[in-house]
Amino acid sequence: MPSFYIPLSGLDADSTALNTIANNLANMNTNGFKAQTTNFGDLFYQQVGTTGSGDRIQVGTGVQVAANSTDFSEGSISSTDVSTDAAVNGAGFFVLDGGGGSQLYTQNGGFQLSSNGTLETADGLAVMGYPATNGAVNTNGGLVDINIPTGQVMQPAATTNFSMTQNLDSQSAVGAQTTGQVQVYDSLGNTYEATVTYTNKGDNTWGYGISMPDTLKANSSTAAGVTTINYNFGSSGGTLATVDPGTNLTITGPTANGTATTTAPTVTAGETVGNPGPPATGYVAALDAAITAAGITGVTVTSTAGGQLSITGTGISTSGSVIQDPVASANATGTMTFNSSGNLVSPATDVSGITFAGLSDGAATMNLNLNLYGANGTGDISQTAAASSTSATSQNGYASGQYDSFSINASGVISATYSNGQTQNVGQLAIATVSNEQGLVDVGSTEYQVTTASGNASEGVAGTGGRGTIEGSSLEASNVNISAEFSDLIVAQRAFEANSKAVTTFDTVTQETINMIH
């Protein structure tokens, strides 16, 4: 009898609807979860006769689950202040590495970092995006697993451009000097204070000279009680440095009656470290004389053609340092002229080709440009009847830095921040869309797989091609509507009870029919 099959098909369909509702309620706190709705459809019909007008009399044979549709509308997005979290604000899915060249898709941005810095889901799938090289993201290449440079060090960058906003007092006397300083970096990330000295030459003309004192740090070693302290003024075979008159070097060593400390003498201004020939000949002689005058014994001061000063002795030590001036190119000096309004007219362009060689740390020769003009063409250096002063400085170098944190912007660009205050792009999250979202297959863990019904995924950059933007440090909540689910639950329950009642009714009718036969 088909009467039993009809309510049984209803019980089966209602059971599916109840399971769907229960699953929605169970996942109402699952980030990125998308609620589903069970839709019914009737089955084929049997013709049992016709009416007097010829209309067919048809009887249905039950119900079936026509579809379990997914609501891909956006859930509420809330801030978490967790840098690994991200949410898609609009259409699209994050792309996951499913292994073996396959990809999965999700709107659950509750990511985490693996031990090697890979950005991944809670179940260990890597998040994919576009790679970056030296801070430049390549969106034209294929997708790769996103990796955050945890524990890594950003390499330093030598200063190549510097500038200062400076006023020169037009009322100052001819020959008066004023200075401006800016901190610059060499190729190893060490810092120097570049000083520009301005000298009033009269007639709206000022001379300038750029210097960059370099503190020589000692390399010390002790063997068999004998200590050798070396100061390297430059590299053998290269352009060596010039010793600066300033020094705060002190030497402590044994005397006939105990110990004594002497302060190294100043150096003849501009004494050049020769090559070939010993470095700072006059300085070596003056230092040796100072040690002898202090009564310190057993100390030898020598120099080499390679630009090294050595202090050797038993029981000696030093404090402070020797100061040198790296060898500067001719462009480190020049003349500036101003018009009657105090505006810079010469040099007419930025000063380029300023170099400093012979750095004590062995860094590459510094190549600098002194930028004299702003973007609007106005000179940064002026001459007015006001006190000489430096109001601002800028330069583009920086020291090395340790990885500190990262953030994700609206386009999905991931920027790492380092301890040196610099940021660098390390990748960009990809966002995928499909033409038919209902054709996606839910494989669990709020992850989906494309099918022929969904069409291939179109992957690109957030905010383009109809894709949503990304909110960093945020999560998208489940879009389950608890009120609607409870209403649907009541409807499904009543339908299940009605079909159950139909089964019991047909059972009673069947028993009565059997009793009539017997």
C-alpha positions as CSV (number, residue, x, y, z in Angstrom):
1,M,0.0,0.0,0.0
2,P,1.5,3.4,-1.0
3,S,-0.3,5.0,2.0
4,F,2.6,3.9,4.3
5,Y,5.3,5.1,1.9
6,I,3.9,8.7,1.7
7,P,4.1,9.5,5.4
8,L,7.4,7.6,5.7
9,S,8.9,9.9,3.0
10,G,7.6,12.8,5.0
11,L,9.2,11.5,8.2
12,D,12.5,11.0,6.4
13,A,12.4,14.6,4.9
14,D,11.4,16.1,8.2
15,S,14.2,14.2,9.9
16,T,16.6,15.8,7.5
17,A,15.2,19.2,8.2
18,L,15.5,18.7,11.9
19,N,19.1,17.6,11.5
20,T,19.8,20.7,9.5
21,I,18.3,23.0,12.1
22,A,20.1,21.1,14.9
23,N,23.4,21.5,13.0
24,N,22.8,25.2,12.6
25,L,22.1,25.7,16.3
26,A,25.1,23.6,17.2
27,N,27.3,25.9,15.1
28,M,25.8,29.2,16.0
29,N,29.2,30.1,17.7
30,T,31.4,28.7,15.0
31,N,33.3,31.6,13.3
32,G,32.5,31.8,9.6
33,F,29.8,29.2,9.7
34,K,27.0,29.5,7.1
35,A,23.5,28.4,8.1
36,Q,21.7,25.9,5.9
37,T,18.0,25.5,5.0
38,T,16.3,22.2,3.9
39,N,13.9,22.7,1.0
40,F,11.3,20.0,0.1
41,G,9.9,18.9,-3.2
42,D,7.0,16.6,-4.1
43,L,7.5,13.3,-5.9
44,F,5.8,12.0,-9.0
45,Y,2.1,11.6,-9.3
46,Q,-0.1,8.6,-10.2
47,Q,-3.2,9.0,-12.3
48,V,-6.2,7.2,-10.8
49,G,-8.9,8.4,-13.2
50,T,-10.4,11.4,-14.9
51,T,-13.3,13.8,-14.2
52,G,-16.4,14.0,-16.3
53,S,-14.7,16.9,-18.2
54,G,-11.6,14.8,-18.9
55,D,-9.4,16.4,-16.2
56,R,-6.9,13.9,-14.8
57,I,-7.2,12.8,-11.2
58,Q,-3.7,12.5,-9.8
59,V,-2.5,11.4,-6.4
60,G,0.9,12.3,-5.0
61,T,3.4,9.7,-3.7
62,G,5.2,11.6,-1.1
63,V,7.9,14.2,-0.5
64,Q,11.7,14.4,-1.0
65,V,14.5,16.7,0.1
66,A,14.9,18.9,-3.0
67,A,17.9,20.9,-1.7
68,N,19.9,21.8,1.4
69,S,20.8,25.4,0.5
70,T,23.5,27.4,2.2
71,D,23.0,31.0,3.3
72,F,26.3,32.7,2.3
73,S,25.3,36.1,3.6
74,E,27.8,37.8,5.9
75,G,27.8,37.2,9.6
76,S,28.6,40.0,12.0
77,I,32.3,41.1,12.1
78,S,33.9,42.0,15.4
79,S,37.4,43.2,16.4
80,T,39.6,40.7,18.3
81,D,42.9,42.7,18.4
82,V,44.6,39.4,17.4
83,S,46.9,40.0,14.4
84,T,46.4,36.5,13.0
85,D,42.6,37.0,12.7
86,A,41.0,38.3,9.5
87,A,37.5,38.6,8.1
88,V,36.2,39.1,4.6
89,N,33.8,42.1,4.5
90,G,31.8,41.2,1.5
91,A,32.0,38.4,-1.1
92,G,34.7,35.9,-1.3
93,F,36.7,33.2,0.6
94,F,40.2,32.9,1.9
95,V,42.2,30.4,-0.1
96,L,43.7,27.4,1.7
97,D,46.4,24.9,0.6
98,G,44.6,21.5,0.6
99,G,47.8,19.6,-0.4
100,G,48.7,17.9,-3.6
101,G,48.0,21.0,-5.6
102,S,44.3,21.2,-4.4
103,Q,42.8,24.2,-2.7
104,L,40.0,24.7,-0.2
105,Y,38.1,27.9,0.6
106,T,36.8,29.4,3.9
107,Q,35.3,32.5,5.4
108,N,36.6,31.5,8.9
109,G,39.6,33.8,9.4
110,G,40.6,32.4,12.8
111,F,44.2,31.7,11.7
112,Q,47.3,31.0,13.7
113,L,51.0,30.8,13.2
114,S,52.9,27.5,13.0
115,S,56.4,27.1,14.5
116,N,58.0,28.1,11.2
117,G,55.8,31.2,10.7
118,T,53.3,29.8,8.3
119,L,49.8,31.3,8.6
120,E,47.4,28.5,8.9
121,T,43.9,27.4,10.0
122,A,43.1,25.6,13.2
123,D,43.3,22.3,11.4
124,G,46.7,23.0,10.0
125,L,46.0,24.1,6.4
126,A,48.2,26.9,5.1
127,V,46.6,30.2,4.1
128,M,47.6,31.1,0.5
129,G,48.3,34.4,-1.1
130,Y,50.8,36.4,-3.2
131,P,54.5,36.5,-2.3
132,A,56.6,39.6,-1.7
133,T,60.3,40.2,-2.5
134,N,62.1,43.0,-0.7
135,G,58.7,44.4,0.3
136,A,57.2,44.4,-3.2
137,V,54.2,42.1,-3.6
138,N,53.9,40.2,-6.9
139,T,50.2,39.7,-7.7
140,N,51.0,38.4,-11.2
141,G,52.5,35.1,-10.0
142,G,51.0,32.0,-8.6
143,L,49.7,31.6,-5.1
144,V,52.0,30.4,-2.3
145,D,51.7,29.6,1.4
146,I,51.9,32.8,3.4
147,N,54.8,32.9,5.7
148,I,55.4,35.5,8.5
149,P,59.1,36.2,9.2
150,T,59.0,35.4,12.9
151,G,62.4,35.5,14.5
152,Q,64.0,36.9,11.4
153,V,66.1,40.1,11.1
154,M,65.6,42.9,8.6
155,Q,68.8,43.8,6.9
156,P,70.0,47.4,7.4
157,A,69.8,49.9,4.6
158,A,72.5,52.5,4.1
159,T,71.5,56.1,3.9
160,T,71.5,57.4,0.3
161,N,69.5,60.6,0.7
162,F,69.4,63.2,3.5
163,S,68.0,66.7,3.9
164,M,67.5,69.3,6.5
165,T,65.3,72.3,6.9
166,Q,67.7,75.0,7.9
167,N,67.7,78.8,8.3
168,L,70.9,80.8,8.0
169,D,71.0,84.1,9.8
170,S,71.5,86.8,7.2
171,Q,72.6,89.2,9.9
172,S,75.5,87.1,11.1
173,A,79.1,88.3,10.6
174,V,81.2,87.3,7.7
175,G,83.1,84.1,8.8
176,A,80.4,83.1,11.3
177,Q,79.6,79.4,11.3
178,T,76.5,77.3,12.2
179,T,75.9,73.6,11.9
180,G,73.1,71.2,11.3
181,Q,73.2,67.5,12.2
182,V,71.4,64.4,10.8
183,Q,71.9,60.8,11.8
184,V,72.8,58.5,8.9
185,Y,73.4,54.8,8.5
186,D,76.1,52.8,6.7
187,S,75.7,49.5,4.9
188,L,76.1,47.5,8.2
189,G,73.5,49.6,10.0
190,N,75.9,51.6,12.2
191,T,75.0,55.2,12.9
192,Y,76.9,58.4,12.3
193,E,76.1,62.0,12.9
194,A,76.6,63.8,9.6
195,T,77.4,67.4,10.3
196,V,76.9,70.2,7.7
197,T,78.9,73.3,8.7
198,Y,77.7,76.6,7.1
199,T,80.2,79.5,6.9
200,N,79.0,83.0,6.1
201,K,81.0,84.4,3.2
202,G,79.0,87.6,2.7
203,D,76.9,88.8,-0.3
204,N,74.2,86.2,0.3
205,T,76.8,83.5,0.0
206,W,77.5,80.6,2.4
207,G,80.1,77.9,2.2
208,Y,79.2,74.4,3.4
209,G,81.2,71.4,4.3
210,I,79.9,67.9,5.2
211,S,81.8,65.8,7.8
212,M,81.0,62.5,9.4
213,P,83.2,61.7,12.5
214,D,83.7,58.0,13.0
215,T,84.4,56.5,16.4
216,L,87.1,53.8,16.3
217,K,86.2,51.0,18.6
218,A,89.1,48.8,19.8
219,N,89.6,45.1,19.2
220,S,91.4,43.7,22.2
221,S,93.1,40.3,22.8
222,T,95.2,38.9,25.6
223,A,97.8,36.0,25.3
224,A,100.3,34.9,27.9
225,G,99.4,38.0,30.0
226,V,100.2,40.4,27.1
227,T,97.3,42.5,25.9
228,T,97.1,43.9,22.4
229,I,94.6,46.6,21.6
230,N,94.1,47.4,17.9
231,Y,92.4,50.4,16.2
232,N,91.7,50.0,12.5
233,F,91.8,53.3,10.6
234,G,90.9,51.8,7.3
235,S,91.6,48.8,5.0
236,S,94.9,48.0,3.4
237,G,95.0,48.9,-0.3
238,G,92.0,51.2,0.1
239,T,91.5,54.9,0.8
240,L,92.1,55.3,4.5
241,A,90.8,57.8,7.0
242,T,91.9,61.1,8.5
243,V,92.5,61.3,12.2
244,D,90.3,63.9,13.9
245,P,91.8,66.2,16.6
246,G,89.2,65.0,19.1
247,T,89.8,61.9,21.2
248,N,88.8,60.7,24.7
249,L,91.1,57.7,24.7
250,T,92.7,56.8,28.0
251,I,95.3,54.1,28.7
252,T,95.9,52.5,32.1
253,G,99.0,50.4,32.7
254,P,101.7,49.3,35.3
255,T,104.3,51.8,36.7
256,A,107.2,51.3,39.0
257,N,105.0,52.2,42.0
258,G,101.6,50.7,40.9
259,T,99.4,51.8,38.0
260,A,98.7,55.0,36.2
261,T,96.3,56.3,33.6
262,T,97.1,58.8,30.9
263,T,94.8,60.6,28.4
264,A,95.9,60.3,24.8
265,P,96.8,63.6,23.3
266,T,94.9,65.4,20.6
267,V,96.0,64.8,17.1
268,T,97.3,67.3,14.5
269,A,94.2,68.4,12.7
270,G,93.7,66.6,9.4
271,E,96.6,64.1,9.7
272,T,96.0,61.6,7.0
273,V,96.3,57.9,7.5
274,G,98.8,57.0,4.8
275,N,98.9,53.9,2.6
276,P,101.6,52.9,2.0
277,G,103.2,54.2,5.2
278,P,102.3,54.0,8.8
279,P,99.0,55.5,9.9
280,A,98.9,58.8,11.8
281,T,102.6,59.0,12.4
282,G,102.4,62.0,14.5
283,Y,99.7,60.5,16.6
284,V,101.7,57.4,17.3
285,A,104.7,59.5,18.5
286,A,102.5,61.7,20.6
287,L,100.7,58.8,22.2
288,D,104.0,57.0,23.0
289,A,105.3,60.2,24.6
290,A,102.2,60.5,26.8
291,I,102.5,56.9,28.0
292,T,106.2,57.5,28.9
293,A,105.5,60.7,30.7
294,A,102.8,58.9,32.8
295,G,105.5,56.4,33.9
296,I,103.6,53.5,32.4
297,T,106.1,50.8,31.5
298,G,106.2,47.9,29.1
299,V,103.8,49.4,26.6
300,T,104.6,49.6,22.9
301,V,102.7,51.7,20.3
302,T,103.1,50.7,16.7
303,S,101.4,51.2,13.4
304,T,101.1,49.3,10.1
305,A,100.7,50.3,6.5
306,G,97.4,48.6,6.5
307,G,95.9,51.4,8.7
308,Q,96.2,49.7,12.1
309,L,97.3,51.3,15.4
310,S,98.4,48.8,18.0
311,I,98.9,49.3,21.8
312,T,100.7,46.3,23.3
313,G,101.7,45.6,27.0
314,T,101.2,43.6,30.1
315,G,98.4,44.5,32.4
316,I,97.1,47.4,30.3
317,S,93.6,48.5,29.4
318,T,91.9,51.4,27.6
319,S,88.7,53.3,27.8
320,G,87.1,55.8,25.4
321,S,88.0,55.8,21.8
322,V,89.9,57.4,18.9
323,I,88.0,59.5,16.5
324,Q,88.6,59.6,12.8
325,D,87.1,61.4,9.8
326,P,86.3,59.1,6.9
327,V,87.7,60.3,3.6
328,A,85.1,62.5,1.9
329,S,84.8,63.3,-1.7
330,A,85.1,66.8,-3.2
331,N,81.4,67.1,-3.3
332,A,81.3,67.2,0.5
333,T,82.1,71.0,0.2
334,G,80.7,73.7,-1.8
335,T,79.0,77.1,-1.9
336,M,75.3,78.2,-1.6
337,T,73.9,81.5,-2.8
338,F,70.6,83.1,-2.0
339,N,68.5,85.8,-3.7
340,S,67.3,89.0,-2.1
341,S,64.3,87.2,-0.7
342,G,66.4,84.6,1.1
343,N,65.6,81.8,-1.3
344,L,68.2,79.3,-2.3
345,V,69.2,79.7,-6.0
346,S,72.5,77.8,-6.1
347,P,73.1,74.9,-6.3
348,A,70.1,74.8,-8.6
349,T,69.7,71.1,-8.0
350,D,70.3,68.5,-5.2
351,V,74.0,67.8,-4.5
352,S,74.8,64.2,-5.5
353,G,78.0,62.1,-5.4
354,I,78.9,62.8,-1.8
355,T,81.0,59.8,-0.6
356,F,82.7,58.8,2.6
357,A,85.3,56.0,2.5
358,G,87.4,54.3,5.0
359,L,84.7,53.5,7.6
360,S,86.1,51.9,10.7
361,D,83.6,49.0,10.8
362,G,84.5,47.9,7.3
363,A,81.2,49.0,5.8
364,A,80.9,49.9,2.1
365,T,81.7,53.5,1.0
366,M,78.7,55.7,1.7
367,N,77.2,57.4,-1.3
368,L,74.9,60.3,-0.3
369,N,72.7,62.9,-1.9
370,L,72.0,66.1,-0.1
371,N,68.5,67.0,-1.1
372,L,68.2,70.8,-1.1
373,Y,64.7,71.2,-2.6
374,G,61.2,69.9,-1.6
375,A,58.6,68.4,-3.9
376,N,57.3,71.8,-4.8
377,G,60.7,73.0,-5.9
378,T,61.2,75.3,-2.9
379,G,64.6,75.2,-1.2
380,D,64.8,73.6,2.2
381,I,67.6,76.0,3.2
382,S,66.9,79.7,3.5
383,Q,68.6,82.8,4.6
384,T,66.6,85.3,6.6
385,A,67.1,87.8,9.5
386,A,66.5,85.2,12.2
387,A,68.7,83.0,14.3
388,S,70.3,80.1,12.5
389,S,68.5,76.9,13.3
390,T,67.7,73.4,12.0
391,S,63.9,72.8,12.3
392,A,63.7,69.3,10.7
393,T,65.9,66.6,9.2
394,S,65.2,63.4,7.2
395,Q,67.1,60.5,5.7
396,N,66.2,57.1,4.3
397,G,68.6,54.7,6.0
398,Y,68.0,52.4,9.0
399,A,69.7,49.9,11.2
400,S,68.9,46.2,11.2
401,G,65.8,45.2,13.1
402,Q,64.3,42.1,14.8
403,Y,60.8,41.0,13.7
404,D,58.2,42.3,16.2
405,S,54.6,41.9,14.8
406,F,52.5,42.0,11.7
407,S,49.2,43.5,10.5
408,I,46.8,43.0,7.6
409,N,45.2,45.9,5.7
410,A,41.9,46.1,3.7
411,S,43.6,44.8,0.6
412,G,45.0,41.8,2.4
413,V,48.6,43.1,2.3
414,I,50.6,41.7,5.3
415,S,53.1,44.2,6.7
416,A,55.7,43.0,9.2
417,T,57.0,45.5,11.8
418,Y,60.6,45.4,13.1
419,S,62.3,46.7,16.2
420,N,64.0,49.4,14.1
421,G,60.6,51.0,13.4
422,Q,60.5,49.9,9.8
423,T,57.7,48.0,8.1
424,Q,58.0,45.7,5.1
425,N,55.3,43.9,3.1
426,V,55.8,40.1,3.3
427,G,52.8,38.9,1.3
428,Q,49.2,39.5,0.4
429,L,46.2,37.3,1.1
430,A,44.2,36.1,-1.9
431,I,40.4,36.2,-2.1
432,A,38.5,33.7,-4.2
433,T,35.0,33.9,-5.6
434,V,32.9,31.3,-7.6
435,S,30.0,31.9,-9.9
436,N,27.6,29.5,-8.0
437,E,28.2,29.3,-4.3
438,Q,25.5,26.8,-3.9
439,G,27.5,24.4,-5.9
440,L,30.3,24.3,-3.3
441,V,30.8,21.1,-1.3
442,D,31.1,21.6,2.5
443,V,34.0,19.4,3.6
444,G,33.8,20.4,7.3
445,S,35.7,22.8,9.4
446,T,33.9,25.7,7.6
447,E,35.9,24.7,4.5
448,Y,34.5,24.3,1.0
449,Q,35.6,22.6,-2.2
450,V,34.7,23.6,-5.8
451,T,32.8,21.4,-8.1
452,T,31.6,21.5,-11.7
453,A,28.4,22.9,-10.4
454,S,30.1,25.8,-8.6
455,G,32.6,26.5,-11.4
456,N,36.3,27.2,-10.9
457,A,37.4,29.7,-8.3
458,S,38.5,33.1,-9.4
459,E,41.4,34.2,-7.2
460,G,42.5,37.8,-6.9
461,V,43.1,40.7,-4.6
462,A,40.6,41.9,-2.0
463,G,38.5,44.9,-3.1
464,T,38.7,44.1,-6.8
465,G,36.5,42.2,-9.2
466,G,33.5,42.2,-6.9
467,R,35.6,40.7,-4.0
468,G,35.1,42.0,-0.5
469,T,37.7,43.8,1.5
470,I,39.6,42.4,4.5
471,E,39.3,43.5,8.1
472,G,42.5,42.6,10.0
473,S,42.4,41.5,13.6
474,S,38.7,40.7,13.2
475,L,36.5,37.6,13.0
476,E,33.2,36.9,11.2
477,A,30.7,35.3,13.4
478,S,28.2,32.6,12.3
479,N,25.2,33.9,10.4
480,V,22.8,31.6,12.2
481,N,19.6,33.4,13.3
482,I,18.5,31.7,16.5
483,S,15.0,33.1,16.4
484,A,14.4,31.9,12.8
485,E,15.9,28.5,13.7
486,F,13.5,28.0,16.7
487,S,10.6,28.9,14.4
488,D,11.7,26.4,11.8
489,L,12.2,23.9,14.6
490,I,8.6,24.1,15.7
491,V,7.4,23.8,12.1
492,A,9.6,20.8,11.4
493,Q,8.5,19.2,14.7
494,R,4.8,19.6,13.9
495,A,5.3,18.2,10.4
496,F,7.1,15.2,11.8
497,E,4.3,14.6,14.3
498,A,1.7,14.9,11.5
499,N,3.4,12.4,9.4
500,S,3.8,10.1,12.4
501,K,0.0,10.4,13.0
502,A,-0.6,9.5,9.3
503,V,1.4,6.3,9.8
504,T,-0.6,5.3,12.9
505,T,-3.8,6.1,11.1
506,F,-2.9,4.0,8.1
507,D,-1.9,1.2,10.5
508,T,-5.3,1.3,12.1
509,V,-7.0,1.2,8.7
510,T,-4.9,-1.7,7.6
511,Q,-5.8,-3.7,10.7
512,E,-9.5,-3.0,10.1
513,T,-9.2,-4.1,6.5
514,I,-7.5,-7.3,7.5
515,N,-10.1,-8.0,10.1
516,M,-12.8,-7.6,7.5
517,I,-11.2,-10.2,5.3
518,H,-10.9,-12.7,8.1
